Amino acid sequence: MSDAAVSMAEPGVLSLAGVLDYRSGPALRKQGKALVTACREPRLVLDCSAVEKSSSVGLSLLLGFMRDAQAAGKTWELRGIPEDMREIAGVYDLDEVLAG
């Protein structure tokens, strides 16, 4: 299993990496929320291109980070959504939410 991580890869780009599941989710949620809150950029990119595998926890993380961005008055966009996350979003009728 790969370690999961969330980081501000560059200003305004929140990067998720590794395996997103119930083991990694709580810590990533806490760390990511702090990064979004501290970000000074008006637009936030949620970059998932380094995600190796995701359960519904990954989708939940994205939704949480979107809410954090909106609460901070930031616009957001998604980048590099892996196929497994797209499939889970389809099950929950969240395709349009992920489209922005």
N, CA, C and O atoms as CSV, one atom per row, in Angstrom:
chain,resi,resn,atom,element,x,y,z
A,1,MET,N,N,0.838,-1.189,0.000
A,1,MET,CA,C,0.000,0.000,0.000
A,1,MET,C,C,0.875,1.242,0.000
A,1,MET,O,O,1.887,1.308,0.698
A,2,SER,N,N,0.481,2.197,-0.770
A,2,SER,CA,C,1.208,3.452,-0.879
A,2,SER,C,C,0.756,4.415,0.208
A,2,SER,O,O,-0.406,4.409,0.613
A,3,ASP,N,N,1.672,5.232,0.670
A,3,ASP,CA,C,1.292,6.275,1.613
A,3,ASP,C,C,0.435,7.307,0.898
A,3,ASP,O,O,0.654,7.617,-0.273
A,4,ALA,N,N,-0.532,7.826,1.617
A,4,ALA,CA,C,-1.375,8.881,1.074
A,4,ALA,C,C,-0.866,10.215,1.599
A,4,ALA,O,O,-0.297,10.291,2.688
A,5,ALA,N,N,-1.076,11.260,0.814
A,5,ALA,CA,C,-0.616,12.582,1.222
A,5,ALA,C,C,-1.481,13.660,0.595
A,5,ALA,O,O,-2.083,13.472,-0.463
A,6,VAL,N,N,-1.525,14.783,1.273
A,6,VAL,CA,C,-2.138,15.986,0.725
A,6,VAL,C,C,-1.140,17.114,0.964
A,6,VAL,O,O,-0.575,17.235,2.051
A,7,SER,N,N,-0.929,17.933,-0.056
A,7,SER,CA,C,0.035,19.026,0.077
A,7,SER,C,C,-0.371,20.181,-0.832
A,7,SER,O,O,-1.146,20.013,-1.773
A,8,MET,N,N,0.167,21.345,-0.529
A,8,MET,CA,C,-0.025,22.500,-1.396
A,8,MET,C,C,1.177,22.474,-2.333
A,8,MET,O,O,2.212,23.081,-2.056
A,9,ALA,N,N,1.021,21.758,-3.449
A,9,ALA,CA,C,2.113,21.503,-4.382
A,9,ALA,C,C,2.737,22.796,-4.896
A,9,ALA,O,O,3.952,22.893,-5.070
A,10,GLU,N,N,1.902,23.762,-5.128
A,10,GLU,CA,C,2.314,25.114,-5.514
A,10,GLU,C,C,1.186,26.023,-5.047
A,10,GLU,O,O,0.109,25.524,-4.720
A,11,PRO,N,N,1.386,27.314,-5.004
A,11,PRO,CA,C,0.322,28.184,-4.494
A,11,PRO,C,C,-1.009,27.958,-5.222
A,11,PRO,O,O,-1.095,28.088,-6.443
A,12,GLY,N,N,-2.031,27.620,-4.453
A,12,GLY,CA,C,-3.362,27.420,-5.010
A,12,GLY,C,C,-3.614,26.043,-5.599
A,12,GLY,O,O,-4.679,25.814,-6.173
A,13,VAL,N,N,-2.664,25.114,-5.474
A,13,VAL,CA,C,-2.847,23.753,-6.013
A,13,VAL,C,C,-2.727,22.749,-4.871
A,13,VAL,O,O,-1.632,22.462,-4.385
A,14,LEU,N,N,-3.871,22.226,-4.456
A,14,LEU,CA,C,-3.911,21.208,-3.415
A,14,LEU,C,C,-3.803,19.848,-4.097
A,14,LEU,O,O,-4.660,19.475,-4.898
A,15,SER,N,N,-2.752,19.119,-3.775
A,15,SER,CA,C,-2.470,17.853,-4.443
A,15,SER,C,C,-2.746,16.678,-3.512
A,15,SER,O,O,-2.236,16.620,-2.393
A,16,LEU,N,N,-3.562,15.745,-3.995
A,16,LEU,CA,C,-3.818,14.486,-3.291
A,16,LEU,C,C,-3.002,13.396,-3.969
A,16,LEU,O,O,-2.891,13.366,-5.195
A,17,ALA,N,N,-2.427,12.492,-3.162
A,17,ALA,CA,C,-1.588,11.438,-3.729
A,17,ALA,C,C,-1.747,10.148,-2.939
A,17,ALA,O,O,-2.088,10.161,-1.756
A,18,GLY,N,N,-1.493,9.035,-3.619
A,18,GLY,CA,C,-1.474,7.741,-2.963
A,18,GLY,C,C,-2.817,7.040,-2.963
A,18,GLY,O,O,-3.618,7.206,-3.883
A,19,VAL,N,N,-3.056,6.249,-1.920
A,19,VAL,CA,C,-4.278,5.467,-1.779
A,19,VAL,C,C,-5.206,6.176,-0.802
A,19,VAL,O,O,-4.858,6.388,0.359
A,20,LEU,N,N,-6.389,6.538,-1.284
A,20,LEU,CA,C,-7.363,7.251,-0.459
A,20,LEU,C,C,-8.410,6.248,0.020
A,20,LEU,O,O,-9.230,5.762,-0.758
A,21,ASP,N,N,-8.363,5.951,1.313
A,21,ASP,CA,C,-9.311,4.996,1.874
A,21,ASP,C,C,-9.602,5.367,3.325
A,21,ASP,O,O,-9.189,6.425,3.799
A,22,TYR,N,N,-10.318,4.487,4.024
A,22,TYR,CA,C,-10.731,4.791,5.389
A,22,TYR,C,C,-9.545,4.946,6.344
A,22,TYR,O,O,-9.671,5.593,7.383
A,23,ARG,N,N,-8.399,4.360,6.000
A,23,ARG,CA,C,-7.219,4.497,6.859
A,23,ARG,C,C,-6.572,5.862,6.703
A,23,ARG,O,O,-6.122,6.449,7.686
A,24,SER,N,N,-6.521,6.365,5.498
A,24,SER,CA,C,-5.836,7.636,5.248
A,24,SER,C,C,-6.775,8.842,5.323
A,24,SER,O,O,-6.326,9.965,5.551
A,25,GLY,N,N,-8.064,8.613,5.132
A,25,GLY,CA,C,-9.024,9.709,5.012
A,25,GLY,C,C,-9.066,10.716,6.147
A,25,GLY,O,O,-8.986,11.914,5.877
A,26,PRO,N,N,-9.188,10.297,7.411
A,26,PRO,CA,C,-9.314,11.281,8.493
A,26,PRO,C,C,-8.133,12.251,8.591
A,26,PRO,O,O,-8.332,13.454,8.763
A,27,ALA,N,N,-6.918,11.736,8.483
A,27,ALA,CA,C,-5.743,12.616,8.563
A,27,ALA,C,C,-5.673,13.550,7.357
A,27,ALA,O,O,-5.346,14.728,7.497
A,28,LEU,N,N,-5.984,13.016,6.164
A,28,LEU,CA,C,-5.955,13.854,4.957
A,28,LEU,C,C,-6.998,14.963,5.039
A,28,LEU,O,O,-6.752,16.091,4.612
A,29,ARG,N,N,-8.159,14.633,5.589
A,29,ARG,CA,C,-9.218,15.644,5.709
A,29,ARG,C,C,-8.764,16.795,6.590
A,29,ARG,O,O,-8.946,17.964,6.249
A,30,LYS,N,N,-8.177,16.456,7.715
A,30,LYS,CA,C,-7.709,17.473,8.661
A,30,LYS,C,C,-6.589,18.324,8.054
A,30,LYS,O,O,-6.620,19.553,8.131
A,31,GLN,N,N,-5.604,17.658,7.453
A,31,GLN,CA,C,-4.472,18.371,6.861
A,31,GLN,C,C,-4.918,19.243,5.690
A,31,GLN,O,O,-4.496,20.393,5.565
A,32,GLY,N,N,-5.778,18.683,4.828
A,32,GLY,CA,C,-6.235,19.424,3.658
A,32,GLY,C,C,-7.056,20.644,4.021
A,32,GLY,O,O,-6.917,21.699,3.403
A,33,LYS,N,N,-7.914,20.503,5.023
A,33,LYS,CA,C,-8.727,21.646,5.453
A,33,LYS,C,C,-7.831,22.780,5.932
A,33,LYS,O,O,-8.070,23.944,5.609
A,34,ALA,N,N,-6.792,22.442,6.706
A,34,ALA,CA,C,-5.852,23.461,7.176
A,34,ALA,C,C,-5.129,24.131,6.011
A,34,ALA,O,O,-4.921,25.345,6.025
A,35,LEU,N,N,-4.747,23.351,5.005
A,35,LEU,CA,C,-4.066,23.917,3.835
A,35,LEU,C,C,-4.991,24.841,3.039
A,35,LEU,O,O,-4.572,25.911,2.599
A,36,VAL,N,N,-6.230,24.432,2.857
A,36,VAL,CA,C,-7.195,25.267,2.124
A,36,VAL,C,C,-7.426,26.574,2.877
A,36,VAL,O,O,-7.457,27.648,2.276
A,37,THR,N,N,-7.587,26.478,4.182
A,37,THR,CA,C,-7.828,27.665,5.002
A,37,THR,C,C,-6.641,28.626,4.947
A,37,THR,O,O,-6.833,29.842,4.909
A,38,ALA,N,N,-5.426,28.098,4.945
A,38,ALA,CA,C,-4.222,28.931,4.927
A,38,ALA,C,C,-3.893,29.490,3.543
A,38,ALA,O,O,-3.120,30.441,3.433
A,39,CYS,N,N,-4.461,28.920,2.501
A,39,CYS,CA,C,-4.161,29.335,1.127
A,39,CYS,C,C,-4.644,30.765,0.871
A,39,CYS,O,O,-5.780,31.114,1.193
A,40,ARG,N,N,-3.782,31.572,0.297
A,40,ARG,CA,C,-4.107,32.986,0.016
A,40,ARG,C,C,-4.621,33.203,-1.408
A,40,ARG,O,O,-5.081,34.296,-1.741
A,41,GLU,N,N,-4.547,32.187,-2.232
A,41,GLU,CA,C,-4.973,32.322,-3.625
A,41,GLU,C,C,-6.506,32.367,-3.707
A,41,GLU,O,O,-7.180,31.704,-2.917
A,42,PRO,N,N,-7.064,33.136,-4.648
A,42,PRO,CA,C,-8.518,33.212,-4.773
A,42,PRO,C,C,-9.147,31.997,-5.453
A,42,PRO,O,O,-10.356,31.780,-5.363
A,43,ARG,N,N,-8.321,31.214,-6.128
A,43,ARG,CA,C,-8.793,30.018,-6.838
A,43,ARG,C,C,-7.985,28.818,-6.363
A,43,ARG,O,O,-6.765,28.891,-6.215
A,44,LEU,N,N,-8.689,27.710,-6.127
A,44,LEU,CA,C,-8.047,26.501,-5.652
A,44,LEU,C,C,-8.208,25.397,-6.692
A,44,LEU,O,O,-9.314,25.129,-7.162
A,45,VAL,N,N,-7.110,24.771,-7.041
A,45,VAL,CA,C,-7.129,23.607,-7.924
A,45,VAL,C,C,-6.951,22.379,-7.048
A,45,VAL,O,O,-5.984,22.279,-6.293
A,46,LEU,N,N,-7.890,21.442,-7.150
A,46,LEU,CA,C,-7.795,20.174,-6.432
A,46,LEU,C,C,-7.234,19.153,-7.417
A,46,LEU,O,O,-7.946,18.669,-8.297
A,47,ASP,N,N,-5.971,18.835,-7.262
A,47,ASP,CA,C,-5.262,17.985,-8.219
A,47,ASP,C,C,-5.197,16.544,-7.709
A,47,ASP,O,O,-4.596,16.270,-6.670
A,48,CYS,N,N,-5.813,15.644,-8.440
A,48,CYS,CA,C,-5.858,14.220,-8.057
A,48,CYS,C,C,-5.008,13.353,-8.979
A,48,CYS,O,O,-5.133,12.129,-8.951
A,49,SER,N,N,-4.165,13.944,-9.777
A,49,SER,CA,C,-3.413,13.179,-10.779
A,49,SER,C,C,-2.441,12.178,-10.155
A,49,SER,O,O,-2.020,11.242,-10.834
A,50,ALA,N,N,-2.070,12.348,-8.879
A,50,ALA,CA,C,-1.156,11.405,-8.227
A,50,ALA,C,C,-1.886,10.380,-7.352
A,50,ALA,O,O,-1.248,9.616,-6.627
A,51,VAL,N,N,-3.222,10.364,-7.420
A,51,VAL,CA,C,-3.989,9.369,-6.669
A,51,VAL,C,C,-3.834,8.016,-7.359
A,51,VAL,O,O,-4.093,7.890,-8.556
A,52,GLU,N,N,-3.416,7.018,-6.610
A,52,GLU,CA,C,-3.220,5.680,-7.162
A,52,GLU,C,C,-4.495,4.852,-7.125
A,52,GLU,O,O,-4.786,4.108,-8.062
A,53,LYS,N,N,-5.252,4.981,-6.047
A,53,LYS,CA,C,-6.487,4.230,-5.869
A,53,LYS,C,C,-7.358,4.988,-4.886
A,53,LYS,O,O,-6.863,5.617,-3.951
A,54,SER,N,N,-8.674,4.920,-5.110
A,54,SER,CA,C,-9.570,5.651,-4.228
A,54,SER,C,C,-10.846,4.864,-3.976
A,54,SER,O,O,-11.416,4.258,-4.884
A,55,SER,N,N,-11.275,4.888,-2.736
A,55,SER,CA,C,-12.594,4.389,-2.375
A,55,SER,C,C,-13.519,5.613,-2.330
A,55,SER,O,O,-13.146,6.697,-2.779
A,56,SER,N,N,-14.694,5.434,-1.798
A,56,SER,CA,C,-15.605,6.575,-1.666
A,56,SER,C,C,-15.026,7.640,-0.731
A,56,SER,O,O,-15.473,8.787,-0.745
A,57,VAL,N,N,-14.057,7.272,0.063
A,57,VAL,CA,C,-13.401,8.239,0.947
A,57,VAL,C,C,-12.745,9.352,0.133
A,57,VAL,O,O,-12.798,10.517,0.529
A,58,GLY,N,N,-12.135,9.015,-0.986
A,58,GLY,CA,C,-11.512,10.035,-1.838
A,58,GLY,C,C,-12.527,11.037,-2.341
A,58,GLY,O,O,-12.258,12.238,-2.378
A,59,LEU,N,N,-13.687,10.551,-2.727
A,59,LEU,CA,C,-14.756,11.438,-3.180
A,59,LEU,C,C,-15.226,12.326,-2.032
A,59,LEU,O,O,-15.467,13.518,-2.221
A,60,SER,N,N,-15.354,11.748,-0.855
A,60,SER,CA,C,-15.747,12.514,0.321
A,60,SER,C,C,-14.713,13.609,0.629
A,60,SER,O,O,-15.078,14.726,0.994
A,61,LEU,N,N,-13.435,13.282,0.481
A,61,LEU,CA,C,-12.393,14.295,0.690
A,61,LEU,C,C,-12.549,15.454,-0.281
A,61,LEU,O,O,-12.477,16.616,0.116
A,62,LEU,N,N,-12.761,15.139,-1.553
A,62,LEU,CA,C,-12.937,16.201,-2.549
A,62,LEU,C,C,-14.125,17.095,-2.201
A,62,LEU,O,O,-14.024,18.320,-2.258
A,63,LEU,N,N,-15.237,16.483,-1.844
A,63,LEU,CA,C,-16.429,17.271,-1.489
A,63,LEU,C,C,-16.151,18.156,-0.275
A,63,LEU,O,O,-16.585,19.307,-0.230
A,64,GLY,N,N,-15.437,17.624,0.695
A,64,GLY,CA,C,-15.068,18.425,1.859
A,64,GLY,C,C,-14.162,19.589,1.503
A,64,GLY,O,O,-14.353,20.699,1.999
A,65,PHE,N,N,-13.170,19.344,0.641
A,65,PHE,CA,C,-12.269,20.419,0.236
A,65,PHE,C,C,-13.001,21.475,-0.601
A,65,PHE,O,O,-12.684,22.662,-0.520
A,66,MET,N,N,-13.973,21.045,-1.397
A,66,MET,CA,C,-14.791,22.002,-2.152
A,66,MET,C,C,-15.569,22.902,-1.193
A,66,MET,O,O,-15.627,24.117,-1.383
A,67,ARG,N,N,-16.161,22.304,-0.170
A,67,ARG,CA,C,-16.897,23.094,0.833
A,67,ARG,C,C,-15.963,24.056,1.556
A,67,ARG,O,O,-16.324,25.205,1.806
A,68,ASP,N,N,-14.759,23.587,1.893
A,68,ASP,CA,C,-13.780,24.447,2.554
A,68,ASP,C,C,-13.429,25.644,1.674
A,68,ASP,O,O,-13.350,26.777,2.150
A,69,ALA,N,N,-13.221,25.380,0.396
A,69,ALA,CA,C,-12.884,26.457,-0.540
A,69,ALA,C,C,-14.028,27.463,-0.633
A,69,ALA,O,O,-13.802,28.673,-0.583
A,70,GLN,N,N,-15.251,26.965,-0.766
A,70,GLN,CA,C,-16.399,27.868,-0.846
A,70,GLN,C,C,-16.543,28.690,0.431
A,70,GLN,O,O,-16.826,29.887,0.369
A,71,ALA,N,N,-16.351,28.059,1.589
A,71,ALA,CA,C,-16.449,28.767,2.866
A,71,ALA,C,C,-15.395,29.870,2.980
A,71,ALA,O,O,-15.616,30.882,3.645
A,72,ALA,N,N,-14.251,29.666,2.328
A,72,ALA,CA,C,-13.170,30.655,2.339
A,72,ALA,C,C,-13.308,31.670,1.200
A,72,ALA,O,O,-12.441,32.525,1.019
A,73,GLY,N,N,-14.401,31.572,0.435
A,73,GLY,CA,C,-14.635,32.517,-0.657
A,73,GLY,C,C,-13.809,32.253,-1.896
A,73,GLY,O,O,-13.605,33.152,-2.711
A,74,LYS,N,N,-13.332,31.027,-2.048
A,74,LYS,CA,C,-12.502,30.680,-3.205
A,74,LYS,C,C,-13.326,29.926,-4.249
A,74,LYS,O,O,-14.257,29.194,-3.914
A,75,THR,N,N,-12.974,30.115,-5.491
A,75,THR,CA,C,-13.508,29.256,-6.532
A,75,THR,C,C,-12.595,28.037,-6.601
A,75,THR,O,O,-11.480,28.069,-6.081
A,76,TRP,N,N,-13.056,26.965,-7.237
A,76,TRP,CA,C,-12.263,25.758,-7.296
A,76,TRP,C,C,-12.445,25.063,-8.633
A,76,TRP,O,O,-13.423,25.285,-9.347
A,77,GLU,N,N,-11.487,24.227,-8.948
A,77,GLU,CA,C,-11.592,23.350,-10.119
A,77,GLU,C,C,-10.894,22.046,-9.781
A,77,GLU,O,O,-10.003,22.007,-8.932
A,78,LEU,N,N,-11.303,20.986,-10.447
A,78,LEU,CA,C,-10.704,19.670,-10.251
A,78,LEU,C,C,-9.788,19.346,-11.413
A,78,LEU,O,O,-10.043,19.735,-12.553
A,79,ARG,N,N,-8.723,18.632,-11.109
A,79,ARG,CA,C,-7.772,18.227,-12.142
A,79,ARG,C,C,-7.363,16.775,-11.889
A,79,ARG,O,O,-7.107,16.385,-10.750
A,80,GLY,N,N,-7.304,15.987,-12.952
A,80,GLY,CA,C,-6.746,14.651,-12.881
A,80,GLY,C,C,-7.553,13.645,-12.074
A,80,GLY,O,O,-6.982,12.824,-11.357
A,81,ILE,N,N,-8.873,13.702,-12.183
A,81,ILE,CA,C,-9.716,12.767,-11.436
A,81,ILE,C,C,-9.525,11.354,-11.999
A,81,ILE,O,O,-9.755,11.130,-13.187
A,82,PRO,N,N,-9.106,10.398,-11.157
A,82,PRO,CA,C,-8.933,9.034,-11.651
A,82,PRO,C,C,-10.275,8.370,-11.975
A,82,PRO,O,O,-11.324,8.775,-11.475
A,83,GLU,N,N,-10.214,7.365,-12.804
A,83,GLU,CA,C,-11.429,6.690,-13.263
A,83,GLU,C,C,-12.242,6.091,-12.116
A,83,GLU,O,O,-13.471,6.153,-12.140
A,84,ASP,N,N,-11.579,5.512,-11.111
A,84,ASP,CA,C,-12.353,4.918,-10.019
A,84,ASP,C,C,-13.149,5.973,-9.255
A,84,ASP,O,O,-14.251,5.689,-8.786
A,85,MET,N,N,-12.610,7.180,-9.122
A,85,MET,CA,C,-13.355,8.258,-8.460
A,85,MET,C,C,-14.535,8.702,-9.325
A,85,MET,O,O,-15.614,8.992,-8.807
A,86,ARG,N,N,-14.332,8.753,-10.626
A,86,ARG,CA,C,-15.431,9.114,-11.535
A,86,ARG,C,C,-16.564,8.085,-11.464
A,86,ARG,O,O,-17.741,8.445,-11.470
A,87,GLU,N,N,-16.197,6.814,-11.396
A,87,GLU,CA,C,-17.205,5.766,-11.319
A,87,GLU,C,C,-18.007,5.859,-10.022
A,87,GLU,O,O,-19.227,5.698,-10.031
A,88,ILE,N,N,-17.327,6.116,-8.919
A,88,ILE,CA,C,-18.019,6.274,-7.637
A,88,ILE,C,C,-18.934,7.491,-7.689
A,88,ILE,O,O,-20.062,7.437,-7.199
A,89,ALA,N,N,-18.466,8.579,-8.270
A,89,ALA,CA,C,-19.290,9.785,-8.398
A,89,ALA,C,C,-20.542,9.489,-9.211
A,89,ALA,O,O,-21.615,10.010,-8.905
A,90,GLY,N,N,-20.420,8.657,-10.247
A,90,GLY,CA,C,-21.571,8.291,-11.060
A,90,GLY,C,C,-22.614,7.525,-10.271
A,90,GLY,O,O,-23.813,7.723,-10.469
A,91,VAL,N,N,-22.171,6.657,-9.384
A,91,VAL,CA,C,-23.094,5.885,-8.547
A,91,VAL,C,C,-23.929,6.821,-7.680
A,91,VAL,O,O,-25.113,6.572,-7.455
A,92,TYR,N,N,-23.319,7.886,-7.199
A,92,TYR,CA,C,-24.000,8.830,-6.307
A,92,TYR,C,C,-24.577,10.049,-7.030
A,92,TYR,O,O,-24.980,11.018,-6.387
A,93,ASP,N,N,-24.618,10.001,-8.374
A,93,ASP,CA,C,-25.122,11.119,-9.177
A,93,ASP,C,C,-24.392,12.434,-8.888
A,93,ASP,O,O,-25.008,13.498,-8.828
A,94,LEU,N,N,-23.090,12.344,-8.714
A,94,LEU,CA,C,-22.293,13.537,-8.440
A,94,LEU,C,C,-21.444,13.971,-9.637
A,94,LEU,O,O,-20.549,14.804,-9.496
A,95,ASP,N,N,-21.719,13.416,-10.793
A,95,ASP,CA,C,-20.956,13.744,-12.003
A,95,ASP,C,C,-20.941,15.247,-12.247
A,95,ASP,O,O,-19.893,15.821,-12.541
A,96,GLU,N,N,-22.095,15.879,-12.127
A,96,GLU,CA,C,-22.198,17.311,-12.404
A,96,GLU,C,C,-21.436,18.128,-11.365
A,96,GLU,O,O,-20.858,19.163,-11.697
A,97,VAL,N,N,-21.427,17.680,-10.126
A,97,VAL,CA,C,-20.682,18.391,-9.087
A,97,VAL,C,C,-19.196,18.374,-9.418
A,97,VAL,O,O,-18.515,19.391,-9.287
A,98,LEU,N,N,-18.694,17.223,-9.846
A,98,LEU,CA,C,-17.279,17.128,-10.191
A,98,LEU,C,C,-16.935,17.897,-11.454
A,98,LEU,O,O,-15.790,18.308,-11.646
A,99,ALA,N,N,-17.922,18.092,-12.313
A,99,ALA,CA,C,-17.682,18.857,-13.538
A,99,ALA,C,C,-17.519,20.331,-13.229
A,99,ALA,O,O,-16.993,21.081,-14.051
A,100,GLY,N,N,-17.964,20.758,-12.051
A,100,GLY,CA,C,-17.816,22.163,-11.651
A,100,GLY,C,C,-18.926,22.948,-12.055
A,100,GLY,O,O,-18.958,24.151,-11.797
